[in-house]
Amino acid sequence: MRIGTLGNGLMTEALAGQWVRAGHDVMVGGRDAGRAGEVAKRIGAVAGSLAEAAAYGEVVLLGVPAEVAVDVARMVPAGRTVIDCTNALDHRDFTLAQPATAEAISRAVPEVRVVKAFNLAADSVWRNPPAGLGVPICGDDGVEVVAELVRDLGCVPVAAGGLVRAKLLEATAALAIGIWVSGGDVRGMFPPLADAFGTVLPGQS
Ligand SMILES: NC(=O)c1ccc[n+]([C@@H]2O[C@H](COP(=O)([O-])OP(=O)(O)OC[C@H]3O[C@@H](n4cnc5c(N)ncnc54)[C@H](OP(=O)(O)O)[C@@H]3O)[C@@H](O)[C@H]2O)c1
């Protein structure tokens, strides 16, 4: 599929690089032609302006700081799927500097399909994700196409609910990053719940 990126930073290089390797056509969009061109060259994509990449992508990765995400997303034409990977992290105390970024994008640009994904792990993880890594996705429309892009990374899409739940993913990222930064380890935090709820979970029998 055709993927445009809004931004030419670390997340763009990591994720779009994987999608190029998976056979997708990617245009890296940046506000500086030189920087966008360098990233595009490194990953085997083409480069364009932000507006050109927004117009190019059937799916558009929003890889910019959360505080400008709403404004930058306004460039995306109607009917496209926007992957919001942003984290509005307040680095002073690892809380959220702004609530519910994905929902704010959707309210500002209701004619696009906003899907929250890829915000829980660092760009270094996306460059070489561990096989089978679960990637939660929140959205109302466009979720299946994003799930395909998750699978292209060798990861497993995890349906995490509608866009109304994206704010929980944003808060989860802030919580996890805060724990990592303070020297903790989040990896063992989510054991199976089968015993607690008496349900059989996927992958268990
Ligand atoms: N890096 C991670 O590990 C990670 C993990 C999860 C989520 N995220 C989230 O992913 C998003 C991107 O992160 P990143 O690490 O890729 O950031 P980054 O490396 O700092 O890149 C940010 C990109 O946004 C562009 N940009 C900044 N301000 C802009 C504006 N006003 N208008 C248009 N473009 C603008 C920059 O353009 P220039 O090159 O022209 O400056 C750059 O291309 C952030 O919201 C971050 O919270 C990051």
The ligand as an SDF file (V2000), in Angstrom:
LIG
                    3D

 48 52  0  0  0  0  0  0  0  0999 V2000
   11.1060    7.8640   19.6870 N   0  0  0  0  0  0  0  0  0  0  0  0
   10.4190    7.0300   20.4100 C   0  0  0  0  0  0  0  0  0  0  0  0
   10.9990    6.0760   21.0210 O   0  0  0  0  0  0  0  0  0  0  0  0
    8.9350    7.1520   20.5070 C   0  0  0  0  0  0  0  0  0  0  0  0
    8.1990    6.0730   21.0170 C   0  0  0  0  0  0  0  0  0  0  0  0
    6.8100    6.1480   21.0660 C   0  0  0  0  0  0  0  0  0  0  0  0
    6.1720    7.2960   20.6210 C   0  0  0  0  0  0  0  0  0  0  0  0
    6.9070    8.3330   20.1370 N   0  0  0  0  0  0  0  0  0  0  0  0
    6.1930    9.5160   19.6740 C   0  0  0  0  0  0  0  0  0  0  0  0
    6.3150    9.5760   18.2720 O   0  0  0  0  0  0  0  0  0  0  0  0
    6.3290   10.9290   17.8240 C   0  0  0  0  0  0  0  0  0  0  0  0
    7.5780   11.1400   16.9850 C   0  0  0  0  0  0  0  0  0  0  0  0
    8.6820   10.8290   17.7910 O   0  0  0  0  0  0  0  0  0  0  0  0
   10.1730   10.7880   17.1930 P   0  0  0  0  0  0  0  0  0  0  0  0
   11.0100   10.1450   18.2270 O   0  0  0  0  0  0  0  0  0  0  0  0
   10.1430   10.2630   15.8180 O   0  0  0  0  0  0  0  0  0  0  0  0
   10.5230   12.3370   17.1700 O   0  0  0  0  0  0  0  0  0  0  0  0
   11.7410   13.0580   16.4510 P   0  0  0  0  0  0  0  0  0  0  0  0
   12.8180   12.1080   16.0950 O   0  0  0  0  0  0  0  0  0  0  0  0
   12.0820   14.2100   17.3350 O   0  0  0  0  0  0  0  0  0  0  0  0
   11.0760   13.5950   15.1070 O   0  0  0  0  0  0  0  0  0  0  0  0
   10.0240   14.5140   15.1670 C   0  0  0  0  0  0  0  0  0  0  0  0
    9.6160   14.8830   13.7620 C   0  0  0  0  0  0  0  0  0  0  0  0
    8.5670   15.8420   13.8830 O   0  0  0  0  0  0  0  0  0  0  0  0
    8.8820   16.9490   13.0550 C   0  0  0  0  0  0  0  0  0  0  0  0
    8.3140   18.1630   13.6150 N   0  0  0  0  0  0  0  0  0  0  0  0
    8.5810   18.7380   14.8000 C   0  0  0  0  0  0  0  0  0  0  0  0
    7.8380   19.8400   14.9720 N   0  0  0  0  0  0  0  0  0  0  0  0
    7.1020   19.9760   13.8370 C   0  0  0  0  0  0  0  0  0  0  0  0
    6.1430   20.9180   13.4150 C   0  0  0  0  0  0  0  0  0  0  0  0
    5.7930   21.9830   14.1840 N   0  0  0  0  0  0  0  0  0  0  0  0
    5.5720   20.7530   12.2010 N   0  0  0  0  0  0  0  0  0  0  0  0
    5.9040   19.7030   11.4140 C   0  0  0  0  0  0  0  0  0  0  0  0
    6.8070   18.7600   11.7740 N   0  0  0  0  0  0  0  0  0  0  0  0
    7.4000   18.9020   12.9820 C   0  0  0  0  0  0  0  0  0  0  0  0
   10.3990   17.0040   13.0270 C   0  0  0  0  0  0  0  0  0  0  0  0
   10.7990   17.7060   11.8790 O   0  0  0  0  0  0  0  0  0  0  0  0
   12.2850   18.2970   11.6960 P   0  0  0  0  0  0  0  0  0  0  0  0
   13.1500   17.1230   11.3430 O   0  0  0  0  0  0  0  0  0  0  0  0
   12.1110   19.2560   10.5810 O   0  0  0  0  0  0  0  0  0  0  0  0
   12.6730   18.9150   13.0170 O   0  0  0  0  0  0  0  0  0  0  0  0
   10.7290   15.5250   12.9510 C   0  0  0  0  0  0  0  0  0  0  0  0
   10.6570   15.0850   11.6240 O   0  0  0  0  0  0  0  0  0  0  0  0
    6.3200   11.7930   19.0840 C   0  0  0  0  0  0  0  0  0  0  0  0
    5.0110   12.2440   19.3250 O   0  0  0  0  0  0  0  0  0  0  0  0
    6.7370   10.8440   20.1960 C   0  0  0  0  0  0  0  0  0  0  0  0
    6.1440   11.1470   21.4260 O   0  0  0  0  0  0  0  0  0  0  0  0
    8.2670    8.3020   20.0800 C   0  0  0  0  0  0  0  0  0  0  0  0
  1  2  1  0
  2  3  2  0
  2  4  1  0
  4  5  1  0
  4 48  2  0
  5  6  2  0
  6  7  1  0
  7  8  2  0
  8  9  1  0
  8 48  1  0
  9 10  1  0
  9 46  1  0
 10 11  1  0
 11 12  1  0
 11 44  1  0
 12 13  1  0
 13 14  1  0
 14 15  2  0
 14 16  1  0
 14 17  1  0
 17 18  1  0
 18 19  2  0
 18 20  1  0
 18 21  1  0
 21 22  1  0
 22 23  1  0
 23 24  1  0
 23 42  1  0
 24 25  1  0
 25 26  1  0
 25 36  1  0
 26 27  1  0
 26 35  1  0
 27 28  2  0
 28 29  1  0
 29 30  1  0
 29 35  2  0
 30 31  1  0
 30 32  2  0
 32 33  1  0
 33 34  2  0
 34 35  1  0
 36 37  1  0
 36 42  1  0
 37 38  1  0
 38 39  2  0
 38 40  1  0
 38 41  1  0
 42 43  1  0
 44 45  1  0
 44 46  1  0
 46 47  1  0
M  CHG  2   8   1  16  -1
M  END
$$$$
